[in-house]
Amino acid sequence: MALLLRKTWIFSAIITLIIFVNECVWCSNDYNLLRDEPLQLVKPDIQHKQLILNHDYVKTLYQIEGPVAVAAIVGKYHSGKSFLLNQLMGKRQGFGFNIGPFVKPETMGIWMWGKPLPVTLSSGQNISLIFLDTEGFAANNVSESYDAKIFAVATLLSSYLIYNSVKIIDQADMDYLELLARRTQLFALRSQMSRAKWASDFNHDLLTFPPLMWVVQDFVQAIGDDKSPKEWLQGMMDSSTWESEDHRISLLDVFESVNCHTLFFPATRKDLLQDLSQAREEDLTAEYKLERDNLLQKLRLGIIPKGKNDRPMTGPELATLIDILVTAANEGSLAQVPSRWHGFIQDMKQSAVQDCFKFYDTDMEVLHEKHLHGAINQHELLEWHEMAKKKTLRLLQQVLFGLEHVYVESSKEMNSTIQENFEKANEMNEKKIKLRCGEIQNRQELQVEEVLSQLSLPVQTSSLLGTYNGALSGAITGYAELLEQLEETTAYRKHLHQLKASVENVKNSYLFKNSKALEAMFENASKAAVAELKLLTMHPSQDPMTPNDLKRLIKKSSEKVLDRFRRDTEHFHKEKEYDVYMNVVQNGFTEVAKGCELRNNNLLKSTLDSKIHDLTEQMKANTDATKAPLPMNETALDHILYSETAKVLDRFSQDLDEFKDLPAFQEGILLLTKSLHYVCGERRHENMAAYQHEVGVPLDIAKRIALLSADRYDTVFSITLYIKEICLLNLNEGKAANWPVYLKISIIERYMANDADIQKLIYDRQGIYSAIIGFIQWLRWNMDYFKSFVIS
């Protein structure tokens, strides 16, 4: 900081020395006779609308005989213009242009510092540098037209223009400067066209625009990207617009060159900032002084004399120019050359309407070119038309000034022609609006569809809707931005509604496609899950699994497959199809589990069949004739058969205990029991056969006796009873005499059932008659048996 202060003071000393030397050199201009104080060259009238020239102060310029250059400063009021000029002139602490500490504007009109600053240019040319301070723009109760007059006079007078702003350059500043510059450009053009007030040596260079230096005071922001203030301003002009996107701000189209310079806060104390006229050089910040001196250096390097006919303008010529510009500003344009005026009056009777309509048509063409001959907002078109018509009628009035009767007739014809032309233009514009709105609608629809087409289906419905909503918002925003100036038209609203309806259909189409893709994805995932579960639950062998092992296998496999299904569909858990296909998967798992159980049960049945066969064979082996010789006492035989049956059943239960809860096991028990009962029956049958073999002779004797006496018995009951009695009598006399009666009866019944002769006797006596008589005989036999039983 100390080094910065030291350099600043050195630079200030050099500048002061240069000024002193110049003042010594240029004493030939009698600068000492000039007043070293501010002089008000131009002041406003009472209504603050017109400019009043102070001729006494303007005459001061006649004392400056050599080349003159004018540095004028313009900008909004209370933006620090006067203080900046004082700094550039080297005026310090209360000496210089007045600086107001209050909100009310201090400077009125245009002020000149009475004593110019002698400067030697880099070319070696010596000039007098005149500083002009101007009334600030945008003050209360001051019209824009008045500001434009001040700006136009100051700009066209100066050979170096400083536009002053505070803190930042914003859109409003550029808009306002662009507006003032364009109006000044038109003013200069009209002034050139009306050159009667100029001398015979008229030259249009007098009304060219000077270089522009945009100074931003109290600047503290960082520009960034290592840009210079000039590059920053150029970038802002390139990216900013005025009135519409079709008109880029380009001050270079008006000014000879455009530069920018920033100044830091001149002071940090509040009392000094309120009244900078009290600030001494040592009160100013080092940054401000350094940047101020750099600005002064740019001014000295960039200043050139005001030119006229390729030579520098002198003080008297500058005084004349001020008079001309002020008068022209008050009148609106300079007067025509009298010699041409008379001829123009003669011609305007025939050509006034035609020429003025060309003005209207040209003015309307500006609007169409501004919109590239496309659609125009109807309100803007009407407004521009009304403005162009007013300007055209005003121009017609000016052209026919003094010929009131001609003007009245011409204005009627002009109004009719303009209205007819406007109706055609308006009708064509409506078609362009419809065409433009339809074109933008189609473009935005395609953009929405293109955004959705980038999605790789399936996607989450929420994601699709989010993408759609973003695309819809972008489409509507784009539609609104591209058709901003047409938003009040019926076509705009109609096509906006159609746009929303159309993209809604596009959305529904993609929702349907996504739904199908989701269903396909879920279906494939569910099928894969069920197929994998089937694979995982395949029996590794033909042996049945225990219920617990089977449950564990199914559970473990189901969890694994279900986890895979969740992973395969992990981004789609919130979809409505997810729960449906989760149920499909779980139902599939249930079917697979049932299939596993059925398959396992079939394997178990096969195992059980084999087991039953083996145990049955074991039963047969343990009860055959080698283990139980026949005939045997039935009680003993029953004991053996019961014991072996119990062992076999117990062995079955032990070997297959893990399957006891399965239906196949219960079926197996029944089959085994049935098989064992069959073996037991066979053993009992064999035992009876063995007993029958023992008494075969007595039974054959009894049969022969029965056959001889069979004719006496005519019913089934009677013949059967008779044979049994004969057989029993024969058995009671042999080795079977001591056998149990039930055993002997069983032997007899078995013998009768297996003997063909006996069965023929019984068969021959069957019939209704035999049945009835036999029933009666049976009743009588039972009664006799009952009586004998009671008596005994």
C-alpha positions in Angstrom: 0.0 0.0 0.0 2.9 2.4 0.8 4.4 1.7 -2.6 1.1 2.4 -4.2 0.7 5.7 -2.4 4.3 6.7 -3.3 3.7 6.0 -7.0 0.4 7.9 -6.9 2.1 11.0 -5.5 4.9 10.8 -8.0 2.4 10.5 -10.9 0.4 13.5 -9.6 3.5 15.6 -9.3 4.4 14.8 -12.9 0.9 15.7 -14.1 1.1 19.0 -12.2 4.4 19.8 -13.7 3.1 19.1 -17.2 0.2 21.4 -16.5 2.5 24.1 -15.3 4.8 23.9 -18.3 1.9 24.0 -20.7 0.5 27.1 -19.0 3.8 28.7 -19.4 4.1 27.7 -23.1 0.6 28.8 -24.0 0.6 32.3 -22.6 0.1 33.5 -26.1 -3.6 32.7 -25.7 -3.8 35.2 -22.9 -5.1 32.5 -20.5 -4.4 34.8 -17.6 -7.2 37.0 -19.0 -9.6 34.1 -18.9 -11.7 33.6 -15.7 -10.6 30.6 -13.7 -14.1 29.7 -12.6 -17.2 27.8 -13.9 -19.3 29.7 -16.4 -22.8 28.7 -17.3 -23.0 28.6 -21.1 -26.5 27.2 -21.3 -29.3 27.3 -18.8 -32.9 26.0 -18.8 -35.9 28.2 -19.2 -38.5 28.6 -16.4 -40.4 25.5 -17.6 -37.2 23.6 -17.8 -37.9 22.6 -21.4 -35.9 24.9 -23.6 -32.2 25.9 -23.6 -31.2 29.5 -23.1 -27.7 30.5 -24.4 -25.7 32.9 -22.1 -24.0 34.9 -24.8 -21.8 36.8 -22.4 -20.1 33.6 -21.3 -20.0 32.2 -24.9 -18.0 35.2 -25.9 -15.3 34.0 -23.7 -14.5 31.4 -26.3 -13.6 34.1 -28.8 -10.5 34.7 -26.7 -9.2 31.2 -27.6 -7.6 31.5 -31.0 -5.8 28.2 -31.3 -7.1 24.7 -31.8 -9.6 23.6 -29.2 -10.7 20.2 -27.8 -13.7 19.7 -25.7 -14.1 17.1 -23.0 -17.7 16.9 -21.8 -19.1 14.8 -19.1 -22.7 13.5 -19.0 -24.7 11.2 -16.8 -27.4 10.9 -14.2 -27.7 13.7 -11.6 -25.7 13.3 -8.4 -23.4 10.7 -10.0 -20.2 12.6 -9.2 -19.7 14.4 -12.6 -18.6 17.7 -11.2 -16.2 16.2 -8.7 -14.7 14.0 -11.5 -14.1 17.0 -13.7 -12.5 18.9 -10.9 -10.2 16.0 -10.4 -9.3 15.8 -14.1 -8.6 19.6 -14.1 -6.5 19.3 -11.0 -8.9 21.5 -8.9 -8.7 20.6 -5.2 -10.8 21.3 -2.1 -13.6 23.6 -2.9 -12.1 25.0 -6.1 -13.8 23.9 -9.2 -17.3 23.1 -10.4 -19.9 23.3 -7.7 -20.6 20.0 -5.9 -23.9 19.7 -4.1 -24.1 17.9 -0.8 -27.9 17.7 -1.0 -30.2 15.5 -3.0 -31.4 18.5 -5.2 -29.4 18.7 -8.4 -26.7 21.4 -8.3 -25.7 21.8 -12.0 -28.2 23.3 -14.4 -27.8 23.4 -18.1 -24.2 23.3 -19.5 -21.2 24.8 -17.6 -17.7 25.5 -18.9 -14.6 26.0 -16.9 -13.6 29.5 -18.0 -9.9 28.8 -18.3 -9.0 26.0 -20.7 -6.3 23.5 -19.9 -3.3 23.8 -22.3 -2.3 20.4 -23.6 0.4 19.2 -25.9 -0.7 16.1 -27.8 1.6 13.2 -28.6 1.8 14.5 -32.1 3.4 17.7 -30.8 0.3 19.8 -31.5 -0.7 22.3 -28.8 -4.4 22.6 -28.0 -6.7 24.2 -25.5 -8.7 21.6 -23.6 -12.1 22.9 -22.6 -14.1 21.0 -19.9 -17.9 21.0 -20.0 -20.0 20.0 -17.0 -23.7 19.2 -17.8 -26.9 18.9 -16.0 -27.6 15.4 -14.7 -30.2 13.2 -16.4 -33.3 11.7 -14.8 -33.9 14.5 -12.3 -37.4 15.1 -11.0 -39.7 17.2 -13.1 -37.3 17.1 -16.0 -38.5 15.5 -19.2 -36.5 13.0 -21.3 -36.7 15.4 -24.2 -34.8 18.1 -22.2 -32.2 15.5 -21.2 -31.8 14.6 -24.9 -31.2 18.2 -25.7 -28.4 18.5 -23.1 -26.9 15.2 -24.3 -27.1 16.1 -27.9 -25.5 19.6 -27.6 -22.8 18.3 -25.2 -22.0 15.3 -27.4 -21.8 17.1 -30.7 -19.7 19.9 -29.1 -17.2 17.5 -27.6 -14.2 15.8 -29.1 -14.0 13.5 -26.1 -17.2 12.4 -24.2 -17.2 11.0 -20.7 -20.4 9.1 -19.7 -20.5 8.9 -15.9 -22.2 6.2 -13.8 -22.0 4.9 -10.3 -21.0 1.5 -8.9 -22.0 -0.7 -11.8 -23.1 -0.7 -15.5 -26.6 -2.0 -15.7 -29.1 -2.6 -18.5 -30.9 0.7 -17.7 -27.8 2.7 -18.1 -27.0 1.2 -21.5 -30.6 1.5 -22.6 -30.7 5.2 -21.6 -27.4 5.9 -23.2 -28.4 4.1 -26.4 -31.7 6.0 -26.5 -29.9 9.4 -26.1 -27.3 8.5 -28.6 -29.8 7.4 -31.2 -31.9 10.5 -30.7 -28.7 12.6 -31.0 -27.8 10.7 -34.2 -31.2 11.6 -35.6 -30.8 15.2 -34.4 -27.4 15.4 -36.1 -28.8 14.0 -39.3 -31.7 16.6 -39.4 -29.3 19.3 -38.4 -27.0 18.4 -41.4 -30.0 18.2 -43.7 -31.0 21.7 -42.5 -27.7 23.4 -43.0 -28.8 26.9 -43.8 -27.6 28.2 -40.4 -24.1 27.0 -41.3 -21.7 29.1 -43.2 -20.9 28.4 -46.8 -18.1 26.2 -45.6 -20.5 23.6 -44.1 -18.9 20.3 -43.3 -20.7 17.2 -41.9 -17.7 16.3 -39.7 -18.8 18.9 -37.3 -21.7 16.7 -36.2 -19.8 13.4 -35.9 -19.7 11.6 -32.6 -16.6 11.7 -30.4 -14.8 8.8 -28.7 -16.8 7.7 -25.6 -15.2 6.9 -22.2 -17.6 5.3 -19.8 -16.4 6.0 -16.3 -17.9 3.9 -13.4 -17.2 5.6 -10.1 -17.3 3.9 -6.6 -16.5 0.6 -8.3 -15.6 -2.2 -5.9 -16.6 -5.4 -7.7 -14.2 -7.8 -9.4 -14.7 -8.1 -13.2 -13.3 -11.6 -13.3 -11.8 -13.7 -16.0 -8.8 -11.2 -16.2 -10.9 -8.9 -18.3 -10.2 -5.2 -18.7 -13.0 -2.7 -18.1 -13.2 -2.2 -21.8 -13.7 -5.9 -22.5 -16.3 -6.0 -19.7 -18.3 -3.2 -21.3 -18.0 -4.8 -24.7 -19.2 -8.1 -23.3 -22.2 -6.4 -21.7 -23.1 -4.7 -24.9 -22.9 -8.0 -26.8 -25.2 -9.7 -24.4 -27.6 -6.9 -23.7 -30.6 -5.8 -25.8 -32.7 -2.7 -26.1 -36.5 -2.9 -26.4 -36.3 -6.3 -28.0 -34.0 -9.2 -28.6 -33.7 -8.2 -32.2 -31.8 -5.0 -31.4 -28.4 -5.5 -29.8 -26.9 -2.5 -28.0 -23.9 -1.4 -30.0 -22.6 2.0 -29.1 -19.8 1.5 -31.5 -22.3 2.0 -34.3 -22.7 5.6 -33.0 -19.5 6.6 -31.3 -16.0 6.7 -32.9 -14.7 4.4 -30.2 -15.9 3.1 -26.8 -13.8 2.6 -23.8 -14.4 2.0 -20.1 -12.6 3.0 -16.9 -13.4 2.3 -13.2 -12.7 4.4 -10.2 -12.6 3.3 -6.6 -14.3 5.2 -3.7 -12.6 8.6 -3.5 -13.0 8.7 0.3 -14.1 6.5 3.1 -15.4 9.1 5.6 -19.1 9.8 5.5 -18.8 13.6 5.8 -16.4 13.7 2.9 -18.6 11.4 0.7 -21.5 13.8 1.5 -19.5 16.8 0.3 -16.5 15.9 -1.7 -15.7 19.5 -2.3 -14.2 19.6 1.1 -11.8 16.6 0.4 -8.1 17.4 0.2 -5.7 15.4 -1.9 -4.5 13.5 1.1 -8.1 12.7 2.1 -8.6 10.7 -1.2 -8.0 6.9 -1.2 -4.8 5.7 -2.9 -6.7 3.4 -5.2 -8.9 6.4 -6.4 -5.9 8.6 -7.0 -4.1 6.0 -9.0 -7.2 5.2 -11.1 -7.9 8.9 -11.5 -4.4 9.6 -12.8 -4.7 6.7 -15.2 -8.0 8.1 -16.5 -6.3 11.5 -17.0 -3.5 9.8 -18.9 -6.1 8.1 -21.2 -7.8 11.5 -21.7 -4.6 13.1 -22.7 -3.7 10.3 -25.1 -7.2 10.1 -26.5 -8.2 13.7 -26.9 -8.2 15.3 -30.3 -9.3 18.7 -31.5 -12.8 19.3 -32.7 -12.5 19.2 -36.5 -13.9 21.2 -39.3 -13.0 20.8 -42.9 -10.0 18.6 -42.0 -8.6 21.2 -39.6 -8.9 21.9 -35.9 -11.7 24.1 -34.8 -10.9 27.4 -33.0 -12.6 29.0 -30.0 -14.8 31.4 -32.1 -15.9 28.5 -34.3 -16.8 26.5 -31.2 -18.9 29.4 -30.0 -20.8 29.5 -33.3 -21.4 25.8 -33.1 -22.8 26.1 -29.6 -25.2 28.8 -30.9 -26.3 26.6 -33.8 -26.8 23.5 -31.8 -28.8 25.2 -29.0 -31.0 26.9 -31.5 -31.5 23.6 -33.5 -32.2 21.7 -30.3 -34.9 24.2 -29.3 -36.5 24.1 -32.8 -36.3 20.4 -33.3 -34.2 20.8 -36.5 -32.3 23.4 -38.3 -33.9 25.5 -41.0 -33.7 24.7 -44.6 -31.6 26.7 -47.1 -33.8 29.5 -48.3 -33.0 29.0 -51.9 -34.2 25.5 -51.8 -37.2 26.2 -49.5 -39.0 28.1 -52.2 -38.6 25.3 -54.8 -39.5 22.7 -52.2 -42.8 24.6 -51.5 -43.7 24.4 -55.2 -43.1 20.7 -55.4 -44.7 19.6 -52.1 -48.2 20.3 -53.4 -47.9 17.3 -55.8 -45.5 15.1 -53.8 -46.2 15.8 -50.1 -48.6 12.8 -49.6 -46.4 10.5 -51.6 -43.2 11.4 -50.0 -44.6 11.4 -46.5 -46.2 8.1 -47.1 -42.8 6.8 -48.0 -41.7 8.1 -44.7 -44.5 6.2 -43.0 -43.8 3.1 -45.1 -40.1 3.3 -44.3 -40.8 3.8 -40.6 -43.1 0.7 -40.6 -40.4 -1.1 -42.6 -38.0 -0.5 -39.7 -40.4 -2.4 -37.4 -40.7 -5.2 -39.9 -37.0 -5.4 -40.3 -36.6 -5.3 -36.6 -38.8 -8.5 -36.5 -37.1 -9.9 -39.6 -40.4 -9.5 -41.5 -42.0 -12.0 -39.2 -44.9 -11.8 -36.8 -45.3 -8.7 -34.7 -47.2 -8.1 -31.5 -50.5 -6.6 -32.5 -50.3 -4.0 -29.7 -46.7 -3.1 -30.8 -47.8 -3.0 -34.4 -50.7 -0.7 -33.6 -48.6 1.5 -31.3 -45.8 1.7 -33.9 -48.4 2.5 -36.6 -49.9 5.3 -34.5 -46.5 6.7 -33.8 -45.4 6.5 -37.4 -48.7 8.0 -38.5 -48.3 10.9 -36.0 -44.7 11.4 -37.1 -45.8 11.3 -40.7 -48.6 13.8 -40.1 -46.3 15.9 -38.2 -43.8 15.7 -41.0 -46.6 16.5 -43.5 -47.5 19.5 -41.3 -43.9 20.7 -41.2 -43.6 20.2 -45.0 -46.8 22.1 -45.6 -46.2 24.7 -42.9 -48.0 27.8 -43.8 -50.2 26.1 -46.4 -53.0 25.1 -44.0 -55.6 24.4 -46.7 -53.2 22.1 -48.5 -52.3 20.3 -45.2 -56.0 19.7 -44.4 -56.7 18.0 -47.7 -53.4 16.1 -47.7 -53.8 14.9 -44.2 -57.2 13.3 -45.1 -55.7 11.5 -48.0 -52.7 10.5 -45.9 -55.0 9.1 -43.2 -56.9 7.1 -45.7 -53.8 5.7 -47.4 -52.1 4.9 -44.1 -55.3 3.2 -42.7 -55.7 1.1 -45.9 -52.1 0.1 -45.8 -52.2 -0.7 -42.1 -55.3 -2.9 -42.5 -53.5 -5.0 -45.1 -50.4 -5.1 -43.0 -52.5 -6.1 -39.9 -54.3 -8.8 -41.9 -51.0 -10.2 -43.1 -49.5 -9.9 -39.6 -52.3 -12.0 -38.2 -51.5 -14.7 -40.7 -47.8 -14.5 -39.7 -48.8 -14.7 -36.1 -50.8 -17.8 -36.7 -48.0 -19.3 -38.8 -45.3 -18.3 -36.2 -47.3 -19.7 -33.3 -48.0 -22.9 -35.1 -44.3 -23.2 -36.1 -43.1 -22.7 -32.5 -45.8 -25.1 -31.2 -44.5 -27.8 -33.5 -40.9 -27.1 -32.6 -41.6 -27.3 -28.9 -43.6 -30.5 -29.4 -40.7 -32.1 -31.2 -38.4 -31.0 -28.4 -40.6 -32.6 -25.8 -40.8 -35.8 -27.8 -37.0 -35.7 -28.4 -36.3 -35.4 -24.7 -38.6 -38.4 -24.0 -37.1 -40.4 -26.8 -33.8 -40.2 -25.1 -35.2 -42.3 -22.2 -34.2 -46.0 -22.2 -37.4 -47.8 -21.3 -38.4 -49.0 -18.8 -37.8 -46.2 -16.4 -39.5 -45.3 -13.1 -42.8 -43.7 -13.8 -41.9 -40.8 -11.4 -38.7 -40.3 -13.4 -40.5 -40.3 -16.7 -43.1 -37.8 -15.3 -40.2 -35.7 -13.9 -38.5 -35.7 -17.3 -41.8 -34.9 -19.0 -42.6 -32.1 -16.6 -39.2 -30.6 -17.1 -39.6 -30.9 -20.9 -43.1 -29.5 -20.7 -41.9 -26.6 -18.6 -39.1 -26.0 -21.0 -41.5 -26.2 -23.9 -43.9 -23.7 -22.4 -41.1 -21.4 -21.3 -39.5 -21.7 -24.8 -42.9 -21.1 -26.4 -43.4 -18.0 -24.2 -39.9 -16.7 -24.7 -39.9 -17.1 -28.5 -43.4 -15.6 -28.7 -43.1 -13.1 -25.9 -44.3 -10.3 -28.0 -47.3 -12.2 -29.2 -48.6 -13.4 -25.9 -51.7 -11.1 -26.0 -52.9 -12.6 -29.3 -55.7 -15.2 -29.7 -53.4 -17.3 -31.8 -50.8 -17.4 -29.0 -53.4 -18.7 -26.5 -54.9 -21.2 -29.0 -51.6 -22.7 -30.0 -50.4 -22.8 -26.4 -53.5 -24.8 -25.5 -52.8 -27.1 -28.5 -49.2 -27.4 -27.4 -50.2 -28.6 -23.9 -52.8 -31.0 -25.3 -50.4 -32.4 -27.8 -47.5 -33.0 -25.4 -50.0 -34.5 -23.0 -50.8 -37.1 -25.7 -47.1 -37.6 -26.1 -46.7 -38.2 -22.4 -49.6 -40.7 -22.3 -48.1 -42.5 -25.2 -44.7 -42.8 -23.4 -46.5 -43.8 -20.2 -48.2 -46.6 -22.1 -44.9 -47.7 -23.7 -43.2 -47.5 -20.4 -46.0 -49.5 -18.7 -45.6 -52.2 -21.4 -41.9 -52.2 -20.9 -42.3 -52.4 -17.1 -44.7 -55.3 -17.5 -42.3 -57.1 -19.8 -39.4 -56.5 -17.4 -41.4 -57.6 -14.4 -42.7 -60.7 -16.3 -39.2 -61.7 -17.4 -37.9 -61.1 -13.9 -40.7 -63.2 -12.3 -40.3 -66.0 -14.8 -36.6 -66.0 -14.3 -37.2 -66.1 -10.5 -39.6 -69.1 -10.7 -37.3 -70.9 -13.1 -34.3 -70.4 -10.9 -36.3 -71.6 -7.9 -37.3 -74.8 -9.8 -33.6 -75.3 -10.6 -32.5 -74.7 -7.0 -35.1 -77.0 -5.6 -34.4 -80.0 -7.9 -33.7 -83.2 -5.8 -30.0 -84.1 -6.0 -30.9 -87.8 -5.9 -33.9 -90.1 -6.1 -34.1 -90.3 -2.3 -36.9 -88.4 -0.7 -36.0 -85.5 1.5 -37.3 -85.1 5.0 -40.0 -82.5 5.5 -37.7 -80.3 7.5 -34.9 -80.5 4.9 -37.4 -79.9 2.1 -38.8 -76.8 3.9 -35.3 -75.5 4.5 -34.3 -76.0 0.9 -37.5 -74.3 -0.4 -37.1 -71.4 2.1 -33.4 -70.8 1.4 -33.9 -71.0 -2.3 -37.0 -68.8 -2.2 -35.2 -66.2 -0.2 -32.3 -66.3 -2.6 -34.5 -66.0 -5.7 -36.7 -63.4 -4.1 -33.6 -61.3 -3.3 -32.5 -61.6 -6.9 -36.0 -60.5 -8.1 -35.8 -57.5 -5.8 -32.3 -56.6 -7.1 -33.4 -57.0 -10.7 -36.3 -54.6 -10.0 -34.8 -52.5 -7.3 -35.4 -49.2 -9.1 -39.1 -50.0 -9.7 -40.4 -50.9 -6.2 -42.8 -48.0 -6.2 -44.4 -49.0 -9.5 -48.0 -50.3 -9.3 -47.0 -53.4 -11.3 -44.4 -54.3 -8.7 -46.8 -55.6 -6.1 -48.7 -57.5 -8.8 -45.7 -59.3 -10.0 -44.4 -59.8 -6.5 -47.6 -61.7 -5.9 -47.0 -63.6 -9.2 -43.6 -64.5 -8.0 -44.8 -65.6 -4.6 -47.7 -67.6 -6.1 -45.1 -69.2 -8.4 -43.0 -70.0 -5.4 -46.1 -71.6 -3.8 -46.7 -73.7 -6.9 -43.0 -74.7 -7.0 -43.2 -75.6 -3.3 -46.3 -77.7 -4.0 -44.5 -79.4 -6.9 -41.5 -80.1 -4.7 -43.7 -81.6 -2.1 -45.5 -83.6 -4.6 -42.3 -84.8 -6.2 -40.8 -85.6 -2.8 -44.0 -87.4 -1.8 -43.8 -89.5 -5.0 -40.2 -90.3 -4.2 -41.3 -91.2 -0.7 -44.1 -93.4 -2.1 -41.5 -95.2 -4.2 -39.3 -95.6 -1.1 -42.2 -96.7 0.9 -43.2 -99.3 -1.6 -39.8 -100.7 -1.6 -39.7 -100.7 2.2 -43.1 -102.4 2.4 -42.0 -105.1 0.0 -38.8 -105.7 2.0 -40.6 -105.8 5.4 -43.4 -108.0 4.0 -40.8 -110.5 2.8 -39.1 -110.3 6.2 -42.5 -111.0 7.8 -43.0 -114.0 5.5 -39.5 -115.3 6.3 -40.0 -114.9 10.1 -43.3 -116.8 10.0 -42.7 -119.6 7.5 -42.8 -123.3 8.3 -39.2 -123.3 9.4 -39.9 -120.8 12.1 -43.4 -121.8 13.0 -44.2 -125.5 12.2 -47.8 -126.3 11.3 -50.4 -127.1 12.3 -50.1 -125.0 15.3 -52.3 -124.0 18.1 -54.1 -120.9 16.8 -53.4 -119.0 20.0 -49.7 -119.7 19.6 -49.8 -118.9 15.9 -51.7 -115.6 16.6 -49.1 -114.7 19.2 -46.2 -115.2 16.7 -48.0 -113.4 14.0 -48.9 -110.4 16.3 -45.4 -110.3 17.6 -43.8 -110.3 14.1 -46.4 -107.8 12.9 -45.6 -105.4 15.7 -41.8 -105.7 15.0 -42.3 -105.0 11.4 -44.5 -101.9 12.0 -42.1 -100.7 14.7 -39.2 -101.1 12.2 -41.2 -99.2 9.6 -41.9 -96.4 12.0 -38.3 -96.2 13.2 -36.8 -96.2 9.7 -39.2 -93.6 8.4 -39.8 -91.6 11.5 -38.9 -88.3 9.8 -41.7 -88.8 7.3 -44.4 -89.7 9.8 -46.3 -86.4 9.3 -46.6 -86.8 5.6 -49.7 -88.3 4.0 -47.6 -90.8 2.1 -46.3 -92.2 5.4 -49.8 -92.8 6.7 -50.7 -94.4 3.4 -47.6 -96.6 3.7 -48.6 -97.6 7.2 -52.0 -98.7 5.8 -50.4 -100.6 2.9 -47.9 -102.3 5.1 -50.6 -103.2 7.6 -52.7 -104.6 4.8 -49.8 -106.5 3.4 -48.9 -107.9 6.9 -52.5 -108.9 7.4 -52.4 -110.7 4.1 -49.3 -112.6 5.3 -51.0 -113.4 8.5 -54.1 -114.7 6.6 -51.9 -116.9 4.5 -50.2 -118.3 7.6 -53.6 -118.9 9.2 -54.9 -120.5 6.0 -51.8 -122.7 5.8 -52.4 -123.6 9.4 -56.0 -124.6 8.7 -54.8 -126.5 5.7 -52.4 -128.4 7.9 -55.1 -129.1 10.3 -57.4 -130.2 7.5 -54.7 -132.5 6.2 -54.6 -134.2 9.6 -58.3 -135.0 9.5 -58.7 -135.5 5.7 -59.9 -139.1 6.0 -62.7 -138.6 8.5 -64.0 -135.6 6.4 -64.0 -137.7 3.2 -66.0 -140.4 5.0 -68.4 -137.8 6.2 -68.8 -136.4 2.7 -69.6 -139.9 1.3 -72.2 -140.4 4.0 -73.7 -137.0 3.2 -73.9 -137.7 -0.5 -75.8 -140.9 0.1 -78.4 -139.2 2.3 -78.5 -135.8 0.4 -81.8 -136.5 -1.2 -83.6 -136.1 2.1 -82.6 -132.5 2.4 -84.1 -130.0 -0.1 -82.9 -126.6 1.2 -79.5 -125.0 1.4 -79.9 -124.6 5.1 -80.9 -128.2 5.8 -78.2 -129.8 3.5 -75.5 -127.5 5.0 -76.5 -128.2 8.5 -76.6 -132.0 7.8 -73.1 -132.1 6.3 -71.6 -130.1 9.2 -73.2 -132.4 11.7 -71.9 -135.6 9.9 -68.4 -134.1 9.6 -68.4 -133.0 13.3 -69.4 -136.5 14.4 -66.5 -138.1 12.4 -64.0 -135.6 13.9 -65.1 -136.2 17.4 -64.1 -139.9 17.1 -60.5 -139.5 15.8 -57.4 -137.5 16.7 -59.4 -134.3 16.5 -61.6 -135.4 19.3 -59.9 -133.0 21.7 -59.6 -130.1 19.4 -61.6 -127.0 20.2 -65.1 -127.0 18.7 -64.5 -123.7 16.9 -61.4 -125.2 15.3 -63.2 -128.2 14.1 -66.1 -126.1 12.8 -63.6 -123.8 11.0 -62.0 -126.9 9.4 -65.4 -128.2 8.4 -66.5 -124.9 6.8 -63.2 -124.6 5.0 -63.6 -128.2 3.7 -67.1 -127.6 2.5 -66.2 -124.3 0.8 -63.4 -126.0 -1.1 -65.1 -129.2 -2.0 -66.7 -129.2 -5.4 -69.2 -132.0 -4.7 -70.5 -130.3 -1.6 -70.7 -127.0 -3.3 -72.8 -128.6 -6.1 -75.2 -130.1 -3.6 -75.7 -126.6 -2.0 -75.9 -124.9 -5.4 -78.6 -127.4 -6.6 -80.9 -126.4 -3.7 -80.8 -122.6 -4.3 -84.0 -120.8 -5.2 -86.9 -118.9 -3.7 -88.7 -122.0 -2.4 -85.4 -123.2 -0.8 -84.8 -119.8 0.7 -88.2 -119.6 2.3 -88.3 -123.1 3.7 -84.7 -122.7 4.7 -85.5 -119.6 6.6 -88.3 -121.4 8.5 -85.9 -124.2 9.2 -83.3 -121.8 10.5 -85.8 -120.2 12.8 -86.9 -123.6 14.2 -83.2 -124.6 14.6 -82.4 -121.5 16.5 -85.4 -121.9 18.8 -84.4 -125.5 19.5 -80.9 -124.4 20.1 -82.1 -121.6 22.5 -84.2 -124.1 24.5 -81.4 -126.5 24.8 -79.1 -123.7 25.9 -81.7 -122.6 28.6 -82.2 -126.1 29.9 -78.5 -126.7 30.1 
